[in-house]
Amino acid sequence: MSVREDFVAAALAERGPCVHADGTTKYGDWFGKLVGDSAYAKGDFCAMGLLWTANQVGQLDTLGGVHREWAWVPSWWKHWQDIGRSTSKPARGRIVFFDFNHTDSPEHVGACLQDNGDGTIETIEYNTLGGQCAIRTRNRSDVLGFGDPAWPASPAPVAADDSCWIA
């Protein structure tokens, strides 16, 4: 399986309710610990969920690493533009930036699963449908653009001396 497919599979495995009774999520808790601010534990987690997923498959740097400003979707979109990896073309594993109110500033993010060829795309999104991770069908007209991760061609090989076996 490719690294891109590992990322998609890890996101799909998270489908379902994500918010704990106290209003926290494991994605916000993880992100908050990395940036040194526990307030993220109860924050909007659409971007943090995608970053957590990338971390699970060893590709956090592919999505830009962890920076507190990435939790604010417009700043994460600007990052993709600044590094020259933004595009208007959907493709599996690309990061989708949504502009539902058409202000040229994204307010939500997900990952593209496929272009349906009918003016819609299928996505996997965190912090949707009342605090879930879910597959959604979205209108292309609500998409500001896509971040195009430079997914490696294959997972990094395990070093020969990187064994858990004791000789």
C-alpha positions in Angstrom: 0.0 0.0 0.0 1.2 3.5 -0.7 1.8 6.2 1.9 -1.1 8.2 0.5 -3.3 5.1 0.9 -2.0 4.5 4.4 -3.1 8.1 5.3 -6.5 7.6 3.7 -7.0 4.2 5.5 -6.0 5.7 8.8 -8.5 8.6 8.4 -11.3 6.2 7.3 -10.6 4.1 10.4 -11.5 7.1 12.6 -15.1 7.4 11.3 -17.7 7.9 14.0 -18.2 10.2 17.0 -15.0 11.9 18.1 -16.0 14.3 21.0 -15.8 13.0 24.6 -18.5 13.9 27.1 -16.2 16.7 28.5 -16.0 18.3 25.0 -12.4 17.2 24.3 -11.1 15.1 21.5 -8.0 12.9 21.3 -6.9 15.0 18.3 -7.1 18.3 20.1 -5.4 16.8 23.2 -2.5 15.4 21.1 -2.1 18.8 19.2 -2.3 20.8 22.4 0.4 18.7 24.0 2.7 19.3 21.0 2.2 23.1 20.9 2.1 23.5 24.7 -1.5 24.7 25.0 -4.2 22.5 26.6 -7.0 24.8 25.2 -6.7 22.9 21.9 -8.2 19.8 23.5 -11.7 21.4 23.2 -11.0 23.2 19.9 -12.4 22.7 16.4 -10.5 19.6 15.2 -10.9 19.4 11.5 -7.3 20.3 10.8 -5.9 18.7 14.0 -7.6 15.4 13.0 -5.9 15.3 9.7 -2.5 16.2 11.3 -3.0 13.4 13.9 -3.8 11.0 11.1 -0.6 12.0 9.2 1.3 11.4 12.4 -0.1 7.9 12.8 1.4 6.9 9.4 4.7 8.7 10.0 3.9 11.6 7.6 3.3 14.6 9.8 6.0 16.6 8.0 4.3 15.8 4.7 1.4 17.9 5.9 3.6 20.7 7.2 4.4 19.4 10.7 2.7 20.8 13.9 2.4 24.5 14.2 -0.2 26.1 16.4 -1.4 28.2 13.5 -2.4 25.2 11.4 -5.5 24.7 13.7 -6.8 27.9 12.2 -7.6 26.7 8.7 -6.8 30.0 6.7 -3.2 29.9 8.0 -2.8 26.2 7.0 -4.2 27.1 3.5 -1.7 29.9 3.2 1.1 27.5 4.1 0.2 25.3 1.1 0.1 28.4 -1.2 3.4 29.6 0.2 5.2 26.3 -0.5 3.8 26.2 -4.0 1.7 23.0 -3.3 -1.8 24.4 -3.7 -4.0 23.4 -6.6 -7.5 23.5 -7.9 -7.5 19.9 -8.9 -9.0 17.2 -6.7 -7.1 13.9 -6.2 -7.1 11.2 -3.5 -5.2 12.2 -0.4 -5.1 15.9 -1.2 -6.2 18.3 1.6 -9.5 20.1 0.7 -10.0 23.6 1.9 -13.7 24.6 2.0 -15.1 28.1 1.6 -18.8 27.5 2.2 -19.5 31.2 2.6 -17.5 32.2 -0.5 -15.3 34.8 1.1 -12.0 33.5 -0.3 -11.0 32.3 3.1 -11.5 28.7 4.1 -13.4 27.7 7.2 -13.2 23.9 7.1 -10.8 21.3 5.9 -10.9 17.6 4.9 -9.1 15.0 2.8 -10.2 14.2 -0.8 -11.2 10.6 -1.5 -12.3 11.1 -5.1 -13.6 13.4 -7.7 -17.1 12.1 -8.5 -17.0 13.7 -12.0 -20.4 15.4 -11.5 -19.4 18.6 -9.8 -19.0 16.9 -6.4 -16.1 15.3 -4.5 -16.1 12.6 -1.8 -14.2 13.5 1.3 -13.2 12.3 4.8 -13.6 15.0 7.3 -13.1 15.5 11.0 -15.3 17.8 13.1 -18.4 17.4 10.8 -22.0 16.2 11.4 -22.0 17.3 15.0 -18.5 16.2 16.1 -17.8 13.2 13.9 -15.3 11.9 11.5 -17.3 11.0 8.4 -17.3 10.6 4.7 -19.1 13.5 3.0 -20.1 14.4 -0.6 -19.4 18.0 -1.2 -20.0 20.5 -4.0 -16.8 21.6 -5.9 -18.2 25.1 -5.8 -17.6 25.1 -2.0 -13.9 24.2 -2.4 -11.4 27.1 -2.3 -8.5 24.7 -3.3 -6.5 21.7 -2.4 -3.2 21.2 -0.6 -1.1 18.7 -2.5 1.1 16.8 -0.1 4.4 15.5 -1.5 3.6 11.9 -0.5 6.7 9.7 -0.7 6.4 6.9 -3.3 6.7 4.2 -0.6 7.0 4.0 3.2 10.5 4.5 4.5 12.3 1.2 4.9 13.1 0.0 8.4 16.9 0.1 9.0 18.5 -3.3 9.4 19.6 -2.4 13.0 16.2 -1.1 13.9 14.9 -4.4 15.4 13.0 -5.1 18.6 14.7 -8.5 18.8 17.5 -8.8 21.3 20.5 -10.8 20.1 
